[in-house]
Each structure stands twice: as C-alpha cells, then as structure tokens.
C-alpha cells in the first residue's frame, strides 16, 4: 500500500505546514541562502549542471563575501522537483530562499502566496540590467495579477526539423517552407510515397511524455490552429472544443490514418520526448515537430550528430490555413523566483542577478538547450555559433511563441486530456474527431468541473 | 466466601498491573504519534479539498461528502476500480494461485534436477527488481518484440493492443514464485499416511488431489490468497513503469489514479479519499478470506 501511504504522508506534511510569514525587510547581505533546483531535468547532461551551479556559487560568494549559497539540487523530472519542493514550502523553516522552477508552475506558487513580487527589482535598471533586453512576451510570462513573480532563465520553443536529402528525394523543393498544414501534410505524403523507409512526420501524441510532451508537441498545433486558445482568461474557462481543436484532431487523424506518423512504441515510450532526437540523427525520420534543445543535444557526445547542420534544417510551424501571424509555437521554460518567507530578499536577488549575467546565460542556453530570454544573449556569437543554424532559427521564432496558461490549476488535466485524445487517434485512426474532442472534454469536465470548461464556436 | 477471600485473588485469572502502563507508555506514544494519529488524520484529510500547491494548499476546508459524491460520478475512478478488481482477481487471485499451485504439484513429482532448474527459473523472476521486470516485459510486448514475433504479428504493439492483459501477465510472471513457494511448503507438510491410504483405496490422482490434498491445504490457500491480494492491490511500480496507466486510462488501476490525482493534478484531498477506498477494498478482501479460513474444520 505504499502509494496510499505516500499520499497520506504527503497530505500530512502538507497539512501540518503553515506558520507565519516572515516580513523581515532588513537585509545586511550576510548569512546563508538556499536555492532549490533540478539537477537532472534542466541540462543536457548532469555534469554540466554541476559545472554551472558551482560557477554561480563561486561568483555569488565572491561578490557577497559575508554570504554563503547553499545548493539544494533535486533529482528526477520536473514533476518530481515540483512535488518535493512544494512540501518544503509548507513550512517557512524549510522553504528555500530562491527556487528555479518550470514557468508553468509559477502561477500555482503565487496561488499559494509563496512568492515575493519582484517588480521593485526588475523595474530598477541598476538591479536588473538584463530586464530591458527581455522581449515583452517573456517579461509578461510570470506576471500574475499585474505583478512579476519570477525571472526567466531560458525558454524552449518549437519548430519543424527536417532532413534535407529525404525531402529532396521525395521531390520537395528545399529549403522547405510550408505555408499551412496542407503543405506540411503534402511533404509528409511525398516522403511516404517515395518509398523511403523512414517515419515521414513525427506528431507527438499520448500521455507518456507528460507536460513536456504536450508543450513540445500537440499544444503547438493548438496555437497554430484557427482558434489558438487553451484557456479563456476573460471567462476563466478551459477551451475543450473549438474549430481550432477540431482542426488539430483532424490533422492528427490524417497523419495517423495515412500512416505518416511514428509507431506507438516510439510515441508512447516513456522516452518519447527524446525519440525524434535519436530518429533524426539515425536517418530514420524525415520531418518532426521538435523543440529547440534537439540541436544542442546533437552537439553532446552521447547523441552526437556532427553533420546535423548540413543534413537537417528547421522552419517555423505554419498556422493551419496560413492565417496571420503565419507561424506559431508554444513557449515554456524555467524561471527563478524569490520566496516570500526569505529573510534575505536582497541577497536572493543578488543570486538571480548572477544567474542572469550574460556569460552564465550563454552557458546555460547552450548546455541546457534554451533560447535565452535576453535578446543580447540570443544575438551573441557565443550562443549563435554553438549549434548553428538551429539556435538562430529558434531565436527568430520567439516573437510568435506563446506561453501555456500557467496560473491555472487545471493545466495538468489539460495535458492529460489532449494527450489521451491524440494518443487515441494514434492508436486507432478510425477514432472520429467527435470522439477525440469528447475525450478532452470529459477529462477536463471530470477534473475541473463542467462549469469550468467551454466550447468556442 | 471467607475462605476465598482469605486466599486472595485467583492466581489463574489474567491480572492487569497498572504499573505496566508506565512501561508501555513509550511504545504507545510512538505508535500513537507515528501510526494511529497519521492514519486518523489522513482519514480526515480525505474529506477535505487540500491541494499540494495553489490557494487550497493553505486554505483547505472540510468538505463533508464532496469527495465521495465526486467519486461516484468520476468515470475514471469507476473504471479504475474495475481495473483494480480485474487485476487483483485475474492476475493475483486466479492466475497466481492456480499457476502457483500447478507448479508446486508438478514440481513435487518431478525429478530432482528438473525441480531445481524450473524452480530456480521461476524464483529468479521473483527476485528480479520490479523495474527490471517492467523493462523486460515492456520490450517483450512492443512491435517487433519477442511476443509479436512469436505470434506472427510483428507490427502489433501488444502493450497498446491489449494493455491490461500484458501488465497482468507480467505481474503473474513475476509473482507466481511466491505462491509456488507457499504451496510447496504446504504440500511438504501434508501427512503422507492420508495420501497413501487414499492411494491404496484406489483413488485416482485427480480424486486424491480434490478430496484429500485440497481440503488439507485450505489454510495455506487462504493465507496465500490474503497475502497476494494485499500485495497486488497496491501494485504500482510495475504498471507505472510499463504504461503509466495508459494508453488513455486503460491500465489506470487505483494506486496509479491516486498518484495521478495527488502528485500530477495536485489534489491531495481527493487522492487521499481514493486511497481510503483502496484500503477499504483491501480490508473487505481480507475479511472475506479470514471468514473463509474460519469455516474450515
């Protein structure tokens, strides 16, 4: 009964927390602060994580000689990190001063009243020299009820990767630039018809890759559809049926009924997020919806693809019918926040400032596979030359990229619902669009309540 | 009466010494703090809307029977309960018990060398870490995996086509050694004279098994059923590693649903409520078996 026991324990720890808020305002830049972060889920390899954090610690302790930085790394996935750190936050005495978390969870932390608004820091250019170089979409990503609660440290966005020679063999002109989803399907069909024994088009489906799989997969198509809304902020309802969602489901149906997509063994693998990286490298895949970090993964020794830049290319994902703005992508990454319970807000900000320094940003962007939030860093040679030509392509795609709804509790259920719907189509392409929509609707209505979902027409 | 009074309290009566309370107090306190209080408290939390993060992580409330009514209309919970029962009855109660018994009986009559080899193979499956078993069966059931080659359908991913059957088989494959060992021990302890008498009377092997062995083994069978039910009811690692409850919710047994609600959807209150149901189901099965064991001669 260990799951039951685990839940008991977690619920118990959760309930026993509480306590008073620390409202200390004085901060003499002395003492120890703790930063909580993921050791295994941010960087392409764990040793790079150690190098980066050790560098940050050293610089921090040099700059603030009376202060110490306590590194509190967590193993596991993003979900593991969030669950473990959530329990720490239940009591001010165990709460870390600074927390590096996935952007999608900032809203829930704010909902718990755990985070310190950072407006006074970011609006002061001496304290936040980097802030002005962030595009507005990233500045606003962790702005909730008008206040900034976290500072981005790196973004992931998506595009289409393709193998140039496979498309050429299929008679598709390169450089390829699909204008709409029909162009995309036409190229995939051509690859299939050319008899090359490869996966024509990787369209992520299913639930095994969790939130990351949806962020880097089907949610891109929702944002590229004619109704690019996941959460209706005006009515505070989840969109579970819309012309755009139906376009997405029809698109998946076409891909899987014409056998253009990947196998369920790959799609539903616990390592599904990484499968296209390997399949593209091994010349077993022609086109893939993929994330910017693929290019950096190919520079790593374990997934090395030395000729990636010559053999593959990346283009933005076109909107369904080519409607404005023409391309779309999701946006999601990692951000740093300061806890309300901290006794050292100034010192905590001092840490963020070091993490956001240009050289540290170039390192983390390259070794973790991020598009840097700072446009200065994104345009620097250190970033552009690390994984050419891909880093530039994804940096350019940033303005049309859109974050996922973060302040809403129902997001994990949306991930589950759309994963199940697309997974069902991939398993059985005879699934109708209505049935797929119903899976999303039922999952959401069951989890967040029928009153919190809506149909857009 | 006067005589009795003169003899003092009866010496054969169980006596309670109040001073023993002092000796028991530390153990009682530990049990109370670490076991009884958490269990009762989690019973309470199962009737709240506590969340892991978000506003309800701080301002959670007692919500009465809301979680129960929600369960009754929660199609995932209902399906999940059925899947749990199918899994426990199919894989554990029927599969594991029947196969374990068959193995135990066959091995009893087998050559020593055969017994050693087969017994070792079965036990190795049990000794393997659960996560290894999950990976072995995952690879075995994929398209192009050994199973698909054996069955001549190399394009079929059996973990997607018949997910519940595959995870049940994997679980059976892993756990059958446990039942086999329990039954082997039981069989070894059967009185040989009864069996020999039956044989002299000319009873067939099947008849001897049905009329003599089975009734004598009844306490062993009940113990085995009780243990495998409790062990399998909470099975999480194997299923989670193989399918994470998918595809869709096709293998979402209650322990996986508890995990999803509590740690993916962050609904600790509702997750706790579901885990209470799991405890109730376990208690129900246990009661049934204990009653069954009492009815024996």
Contacts between the chains, C-beta under 8 A, distances in Angstrom:
chain1	res1	chain2	res2	distance
A	1	B	230	7.7
A	1	B	233	7.4
A	1	B	234	4.3
A	1	B	275	7.9
A	1	B	278	7.1
A	1	B	279	6.9
A	1	B	282	7.0
A	2	B	234	6.4
A	2	B	236	6.9
A	3	B	234	6.3
A	3	B	236	5.0
A	3	B	255	4.1
A	3	B	256	7.9
A	3	B	258	5.2
A	3	B	259	5.6
A	3	B	275	6.8
A	3	B	278	8.0
A	4	B	234	6.7
A	4	B	255	7.3
A	4	B	258	6.5
A	4	B	275	3.7
A	4	B	276	7.9
A	4	B	278	5.5
A	4	B	279	6.1
A	7	B	42	7.7
A	7	B	258	5.6
A	7	B	259	7.8
A	7	B	262	4.7
A	7	B	268	6.9
A	7	B	271	5.1
A	7	B	272	5.4
A	7	B	275	4.9
A	8	B	38	6.1
A	8	B	39	7.3
A	8	B	42	3.9
A	8	B	45	7.9
A	8	B	272	6.6
A	8	B	275	7.0
A	9	B	38	7.4
A	10	B	52	7.1
A	10	B	262	6.5
A	10	B	263	7.5
A	10	B	268	6.2
A	11	B	42	5.8
A	11	B	45	4.5
A	11	B	50	6.0
A	11	B	262	7.5
A	11	B	268	4.5
A	11	B	269	7.2
A	11	B	271	7.6
A	11	B	272	4.9
A	12	B	38	5.5
A	12	B	41	6.1
A	12	B	42	6.2
A	12	B	45	7.2
A	14	B	50	6.1
A	14	B	52	6.2
A	14	B	57	6.4
A	14	B	268	5.7
A	15	B	41	7.4
A	15	B	45	5.9
A	15	B	50	6.1
A	15	B	60	7.4
A	18	B	58	6.9
A	79	B	263	7.0
A	79	B	264	6.5
A	82	B	53	7.4
A	83	B	52	6.7
A	83	B	263	5.3
A	86	B	52	4.9
A	86	B	53	4.8
A	86	B	57	7.4
A	86	B	266	7.7
A	87	B	52	7.8
A	89	B	53	7.7
A	90	B	57	7.6
A	105	B	53	7.2
A	108	B	53	4.3
A	108	B	54	4.7
A	108	B	266	7.4
A	109	B	53	6.3
A	111	B	53	7.1
A	111	B	54	4.1
A	111	B	55	4.7
A	112	B	53	5.2
A	112	B	54	5.8
A	112	B	55	6.6
A	112	B	57	4.9
A	112	B	58	6.0
A	113	B	55	7.7
A	113	B	58	6.6
A	114	B	53	8.0
A	206	B	246	6.6
A	206	B	247	6.5
A	207	B	244	6.7
A	207	B	245	7.8
A	207	B	246	5.2
A	207	B	247	7.8
A	207	B	248	7.8
A	208	B	244	5.5
A	208	B	246	6.3
A	210	B	264	7.9
A	263	B	143	5.8
A	263	B	157	6.9
A	264	B	143	7.2
A	264	B	157	4.6
A	264	B	160	4.6
A	264	B	247	7.5
A	265	B	142	4.5
A	265	B	143	5.1
A	265	B	144	7.4
A	265	B	157	5.2
A	268	B	157	7.8
A	268	B	159	7.7
A	268	B	160	6.5
A	268	B	243	7.9
A	268	B	246	6.5
A	268	B	247	6.1
A	270	B	241	7.7
A	270	B	244	7.0
A	409	B	51	7.2
A	409	B	54	5.1
A	409	B	266	7.0
A	412	B	264	5.2
A	412	B	265	5.1
A	412	B	266	7.1
A	413	B	265	5.8
A	416	B	260	7.6
A	416	B	264	7.4
A	416	B	265	7.9
A	420	B	246	7.7
A	420	B	248	4.9
A	420	B	249	7.2
A	423	B	246	6.7
A	423	B	247	5.4
A	423	B	248	6.3
A	424	B	247	7.5
A	424	B	248	5.9
A	427	B	160	5.5
A	427	B	247	5.6
A	427	B	248	7.9
A	439	B	248	7.5
A	442	B	75	6.9
A	443	B	76	7.9
A	446	B	74	5.9
A	446	B	75	6.4
A	446	B	76	6.1
A	447	B	265	6.3
